[in-house]
Amino acid sequence: MPTPAEPLNGASPSTANVREHLPAGPNPRGVGLSREIRRRNVHERGQTTTARLDAADARDAIAHARDLVAATRDGATDARGLREAGAADRELAARERLHALVDREILADQLAVADNDPLTGARTRAAGLTDLGREIERCRRSGGELVVAYVDVVGLKNLNDTQGHEAGDELLTTAVRILREHLRPYDLVIRLGGDEFLCAMPGMPAIEARERFAVIAGALTAAHSAAEVRTGFAALKPGDGVTELIARADGRMLDGRSADHEVQTAAATGSRVRPRERRAARPASVGPLRRGVVAFAAAGGASESQLEDIGLAVTEALNNAVLHAYAGREFTGAIAVDAWMSDRSLHVLVRDEGGGMIPRAAGPGIGLGLGLLLIARLSRQVVIEESARGTSVRMTFAIA
């Protein structure tokens, strides 16, 4: 029969060797445990995480075997020596469990470090995309919403070239800090590589995600003068996997110098900004959207004649979106309207996610004929833009 100092049959010699270095006494979780964790971390640095986990499992098995031996010996009450040996086996079993706990804690720390970007703290690409895949499956099972934002921090290379990589690193860490401040604790922030990030927001409507990122872009610009972002959004659709969802968000990325950026900058500088209003692209939506913009302009000091011009121009843009934006599609899309005041000017942005505002040679709405000419005559400036995510018309009106 083995003595308490000897390994059990089947136990590896290394088990006994490790046991010799364990701290003695009834409180192994005190200072001695901290020193033991640091010592083992250095001693076992060369081992793989798989080997560590296997070792922890093996120690748990050894501890279980010792408990069985101790129970057997306790049953032999006529032999004092066997009872003492059982007590010793239980002590050794407790120490084996401590070793297993230490190994698992070290492994958990190593995995956490490996899964997070060391510079920004965002999830690494591999770990983050795995998390996104799980989130897609969870939303699909529960029928919940999921929207992702593809974020490109503009100007990183130029900053690295002109001010050094430390300045570029500061820009990236600032960007991730602001992302986390304005997103929820459980939203995913993934660094895809370089200056590109992906944010996944389960259970959040797309319109709320856009509003949050308008604030994020403004806060980033205010915090870092060299910072601009381009952002593209995509909502989960049936049949989407990780690749399809990311590709669609990437394809809808907006230029940071676009009208969206102007809205974000206006909000960051304290200008008057009207919350975005979004309605279905139907004739019944035109009146409420127009009245909302006119009321905002009136509150900003526009005269009666200016209010009339603003109402006519906005109505023309909205009608065009209703008539043309989603032609040939199986669903009725939406119209979004932004409005903000700056430098005694009213800016109105009307946009869709289809193709309704592309200038046309013929037809109603904004075309190369009466519609565009009317808006141009009523406003100080009109800009029509098209992108992968839709089309927009931005009108600027002077306010007396």
C-alpha positions in Angstrom: 0.0 0.0 0.0 1.5 3.4 -0.9 2.3 5.9 1.9 0.7 9.4 1.7 4.0 10.8 0.3 3.9 8.3 -2.6 1.8 8.8 -5.8 -1.1 6.5 -6.4 -0.9 3.8 -9.0 -1.5 5.4 -12.4 -0.5 8.9 -11.2 2.3 10.5 -13.2 5.6 11.3 -11.4 5.1 15.0 -12.1 2.1 15.0 -9.7 4.2 14.1 -6.7 6.9 16.7 -7.8 4.3 19.5 -8.1 2.9 18.5 -4.7 6.2 19.1 -3.0 6.1 22.8 -4.0 2.5 23.5 -2.8 2.3 25.8 0.3 1.5 24.0 3.5 -1.2 25.0 6.0 -5.0 25.2 6.1 -5.3 28.4 4.1 -3.8 27.8 0.6 -5.8 30.7 -1.0 -3.9 33.4 0.9 -0.7 35.1 -0.1 0.9 31.8 -0.8 -1.6 31.1 -3.5 -0.8 34.4 -5.2 2.9 33.5 -5.2 2.1 30.0 -6.4 0.1 31.4 -9.3 2.9 33.7 -10.4 5.5 30.9 -10.0 3.5 28.4 -12.0 2.8 31.1 -14.7 6.5 31.5 -15.2 7.4 27.8 -14.9 4.7 26.7 -17.3 5.0 29.5 -19.9 6.1 27.1 -22.5 3.1 24.9 -22.3 0.2 25.2 -24.6 -3.3 26.1 -23.3 -4.5 22.7 -24.4 -1.9 21.0 -22.3 -2.8 23.1 -19.3 -6.5 22.2 -19.6 -5.6 18.5 -19.9 -3.4 18.8 -16.8 -6.2 20.4 -14.8 -8.6 17.6 -15.8 -6.0 15.0 -14.8 -5.6 16.6 -11.4 -9.3 16.6 -10.8 -9.3 12.9 -11.7 -6.5 12.2 -9.2 -8.3 14.2 -6.5 -11.5 12.1 -7.1 -9.5 8.9 -6.9 -7.9 10.0 -3.6 -11.4 10.8 -2.2 -12.5 7.2 -3.1 -9.5 5.8 -1.3 -10.1 8.0 1.7 -13.7 6.8 1.9 -12.6 3.2 1.7 -10.1 3.6 4.5 -12.6 5.5 6.7 -14.8 2.4 6.4 -12.1 0.2 8.0 -12.7 1.6 11.5 -10.7 -1.1 13.2 -7.5 0.2 11.7 -6.3 3.5 13.1 -3.4 3.7 10.6 -5.9 3.4 7.7 -8.0 6.2 9.0 -4.9 8.4 9.3 -4.0 7.5 5.7 -7.5 8.4 4.6 -7.2 11.9 6.2 -3.8 12.4 4.4 -5.4 11.3 1.1 -8.2 13.9 1.5 -5.6 16.6 2.2 -3.7 15.6 -1.0 -7.0 15.5 -2.9 -7.7 19.1 -1.8 -4.3 20.2 -3.0 -4.7 18.5 -6.4 -8.0 20.4 -6.7 -6.2 23.6 -5.9 -3.6 22.9 -8.7 -6.5 22.3 -11.1 -8.1 25.6 -10.1 -4.9 27.5 -10.5 -4.4 26.0 -14.0 -7.9 26.9 -15.1 -7.5 30.5 -13.8 -4.2 30.9 -15.7 -5.8 29.4 -18.8 -8.8 31.8 -18.5 -6.5 34.8 -18.2 -4.5 33.7 -21.3 -7.6 33.1 -23.4 -9.1 36.5 -22.4 -5.8 38.3 -23.4 -5.7 36.4 -26.7 -9.3 37.3 -27.6 -8.9 41.0 -27.0 -6.9 43.5 -29.1 -4.0 44.6 -26.9 -4.1 48.2 -28.1 -7.8 49.1 -28.0 -9.4 46.3 -25.9 -11.8 45.5 -28.7 -12.4 41.9 -29.6 -9.9 40.5 -32.1 -11.1 39.5 -35.5 -11.1 35.8 -35.0 -12.8 35.9 -31.5 -15.2 38.7 -32.5 -16.5 37.0 -35.6 -17.0 33.8 -33.7 -19.1 35.9 -31.2 -21.0 37.5 -34.1 -21.8 34.0 -35.5 -23.3 33.0 -32.1 -25.3 36.2 -31.9 -26.7 35.6 -35.4 -27.8 32.1 -34.4 -29.3 33.4 -31.2 -31.3 36.2 -33.0 -32.5 33.7 -35.6 -33.8 31.3 -32.9 -35.5 34.1 -30.9 -36.7 36.1 -33.9 -34.8 39.2 -32.6 -33.3 42.1 -34.5 -29.6 42.5 -35.1 -27.9 45.4 -36.8 -24.1 45.8 -37.5 -22.1 48.9 -38.2 -18.9 48.8 -40.3 -16.7 51.6 -39.1 -13.7 53.0 -40.8 -11.6 55.5 -38.9 -10.5 57.9 -41.6 -7.0 59.5 -41.7 -5.1 56.9 -39.6 -2.4 56.3 -42.2 -1.9 60.1 -42.7 -1.6 60.5 -39.0 0.9 57.7 -38.7 3.0 59.2 -41.5 3.0 62.8 -40.2 2.9 62.5 -36.5 4.1 58.9 -35.8 2.4 55.7 -34.8 1.9 56.8 -31.2 -0.5 59.5 -32.5 -2.3 56.9 -34.6 -2.6 54.5 -31.7 -4.1 57.3 -29.6 -6.7 57.9 -32.3 -7.7 54.2 -32.4 -7.9 54.0 -28.6 -10.0 57.2 -28.5 -12.3 55.8 -31.2 -13.0 52.6 -29.3 -13.4 54.4 -26.0 -16.1 56.6 -27.5 -17.8 53.6 -29.2 -18.0 51.8 -25.8 -19.3 55.0 -24.1 -22.2 55.3 -26.5 -23.1 51.6 -27.0 -24.5 49.1 -24.5 -22.2 47.0 -22.4 -23.2 43.8 -24.3 -22.8 45.2 -27.8 -19.8 43.7 -29.7 -16.9 46.0 -30.7 -14.6 44.1 -33.0 -11.3 45.3 -34.5 -11.2 43.8 -38.0 -7.7 45.1 -38.7 -5.9 48.4 -39.0 -8.5 51.2 -38.9 -11.6 49.1 -39.5 -14.0 48.0 -36.8 -17.3 46.2 -36.7 -20.0 46.8 -34.0 -22.9 44.4 -33.6 -26.0 45.6 -31.7 -28.6 42.8 -31.0 -32.2 43.9 -30.3 -31.6 47.4 -31.6 -33.7 48.9 -34.4 -31.6 50.2 -37.4 -32.9 53.7 -37.0 -31.7 53.8 -33.3 -28.3 52.5 -34.4 -27.9 55.3 -37.0 -28.8 57.9 -34.4 -26.3 56.5 -31.9 -23.6 56.6 -34.5 -24.4 60.1 -35.5 -23.7 61.1 -31.9 -20.6 58.9 -31.9 -19.1 60.6 -35.0 -19.7 64.0 -33.5 -18.2 63.0 -30.2 -15.1 61.6 -31.9 -14.6 64.7 -34.0 -14.9 66.8 -30.8 -12.4 64.6 -29.0 -9.8 64.3 -31.7 -9.4 67.0 -34.4 -8.0 64.6 -36.9 -10.8 62.0 -36.5 -13.4 61.3 -39.1 -15.4 58.1 -39.6 -17.2 56.3 -42.4 -20.0 54.0 -41.3 -22.1 51.5 -43.1 -25.1 49.6 -41.6 -26.8 46.3 -42.3 -29.7 44.6 -40.5 -29.8 40.8 -40.3 -31.9 39.2 -43.0 -33.0 35.5 -43.4 -30.2 33.4 -44.7 -27.5 35.9 -43.6 -24.2 34.5 -42.3 -21.3 36.5 -40.9 -19.8 37.1 -44.3 -23.0 38.3 -46.0 -23.9 40.6 -43.1 -20.4 42.3 -43.0 -20.2 42.6 -46.8 -23.6 44.4 -46.9 -22.5 46.8 -44.2 -19.2 47.5 -45.9 -21.0 48.2 -49.2 -23.2 50.8 -47.5 -20.4 52.7 -45.9 -20.9 56.5 -46.0 -18.2 59.0 -46.6 -17.4 60.9 -43.5 -17.5 64.2 -45.4 -21.1 63.5 -46.6 -24.3 65.1 -45.3 -24.4 62.6 -42.5 -21.1 64.0 -41.3 -22.5 67.5 -41.4 -25.4 66.5 -39.2 -23.0 64.9 -36.7 -20.7 68.0 -36.7 -23.7 70.3 -36.2 -24.8 68.2 -33.2 -21.3 68.2 -31.7 -20.9 72.0 -32.0 -24.2 72.8 -30.3 -26.1 73.8 -33.4 -29.9 73.3 -33.5 -30.5 69.9 -34.9 -33.9 68.3 -35.4 -34.1 64.6 -34.5 -34.3 62.4 -37.6 -37.8 61.5 -38.7 -38.4 58.3 -40.6 -41.7 57.2 -42.2 -42.9 54.7 -44.8 -42.5 55.9 -48.4 -46.2 56.5 -48.9 -48.2 59.6 -50.1 -49.7 59.9 -46.6 -46.2 60.5 -45.2 -45.4 63.6 -47.2 -47.6 66.0 -45.3 -46.4 65.2 -41.8 -42.7 65.2 -42.8 -43.1 68.6 -44.6 -44.9 70.1 -41.6 -42.2 69.0 -39.3 -39.5 70.7 -41.3 -41.5 73.9 -41.7 -42.2 74.1 -38.0 -38.5 73.6 -37.3 -37.7 76.4 -39.7 -40.3 78.7 -38.2 -38.8 78.2 -34.7 -35.4 79.1 -36.3 -36.7 82.5 -37.4 -37.7 81.9 -41.1 -40.2 84.4 -42.6 -43.5 83.5 -44.0 -42.3 83.7 -47.6 -39.2 81.5 -46.7 -41.5 79.0 -45.0 -43.5 78.7 -48.2 -40.4 78.1 -50.3 -39.1 75.5 -47.9 -42.4 73.7 -47.8 -42.6 73.5 -51.7 -39.0 72.3 -52.1 -39.3 69.7 -49.4 -42.6 68.5 -50.8 -41.0 68.0 -54.2 -38.2 65.9 -52.8 -40.5 63.8 -50.7 -42.9 63.2 -53.6 -40.0 62.0 -55.8 -38.9 59.5 -53.1 -42.5 58.2 -52.8 -42.9 57.8 -56.6 -39.6 56.4 -57.6 -37.4 55.2 -54.7 -38.7 51.6 -54.4 -40.0 51.0 -57.9 -39.7 47.3 -58.8 -39.1 46.2 -55.2 -41.3 43.8 -53.3 -41.4 46.1 -50.2 -42.3 49.6 -49.4 -39.2 51.3 -48.0 -38.8 54.4 -45.9 -38.0 58.1 -46.2 -35.7 59.8 -43.6 -35.5 63.5 -43.1 -32.8 65.4 -41.2 -32.8 69.2 -40.6 -30.3 71.4 -38.8 -29.5 75.1 -38.5 -26.1 76.7 -38.9 -24.8 80.1 -39.9 -28.3 81.5 -40.4 -29.0 78.7 -42.9 -31.4 75.8 -42.8 -30.2 72.5 -44.1 -32.7 69.8 -45.0 -31.6 66.2 -46.0 -34.2 63.9 -47.6 -33.1 60.4 -48.4 -34.3 56.9 -49.2 -32.6 53.5 -49.4 -33.6 53.0 -53.0 -33.0 54.9 -56.2 -35.7 57.6 -56.2 -33.6 60.7 -56.3 -31.3 60.0 -59.1 -31.8 62.7 -61.8 -33.9 61.5 -64.6 -34.5 62.7 -68.2 -38.3 62.4 -67.8 -40.9 61.7 -65.2 -42.2 63.4 -62.1 -40.2 64.2 -59.0 -36.6 65.3 -59.0 -35.5 65.0 -62.7 -33.6 67.1 -65.1 -36.8 69.1 -65.7 -39.3 71.0 -63.6 -38.6 69.2 -60.3 -34.9 69.9 -60.0 -35.3 73.4 -61.4 -38.0 74.2 -58.9 -35.9 73.1 -55.9 -32.9 75.0 -57.3 -34.9 78.2 -57.6 -36.4 77.9 -54.1 -33.2 77.0 -52.3 -29.8 78.6 -52.1 -28.1 75.2 -52.9 -29.2 71.7 -53.8 -26.9 68.6 -53.9 -28.1 65.2 -55.1 -26.0 62.2 -54.0 -26.2 58.5 -54.7 -24.4 55.7 -52.9 -24.7 52.0 -52.2 -27.2 52.6 -49.4 -29.6 54.9 -51.3 -30.0 58.4 -52.7 -30.4 61.8 -51.1 -31.1 65.4 -51.8 -29.7 68.1 -49.6 -31.2 71.6 -49.7 -29.9 74.7 -48.1 -32.1 77.8 -47.4 -31.0 81.2 -46.2 -32.8 82.3 -43.1 -33.2 86.1 -42.7 
